[in-house]
Amino acid sequence: MTDTEQTILDGLLELEEKIASMATADPKPNLLPLFDQLDNLTRELPKDANSDLLHYLHKKSYQKARLFLQGREAENQAGNCGHV
């Protein structure tokens, strides 16, 4: 895993934690900086990065991207676009 991919995974895990805390958090966490960070990191990935990972990140399929980066790609289900 590259440094950029690790940073993306860290951001995805942070995003999931913040989303999970939304029901009880007061004040609610601001997720926009995390989304911006993930978008910027996605743009930093080389053009020859794994096509599945790029697809997940460009489509904002963050759970699928997380599973991919964790080596759990087999747990991903086919999406509306027909891509796993």
Secondary structure, DSSP 4 states (H G I P E B T S, - for coil): --HHHHHHHHHHHHHHHHHHHTTT-SSPP--HHHHHHHHHHHHHS-TTS-HHHHHHHHTT-HHHHHHHHTT-GGGPPP-TTS--
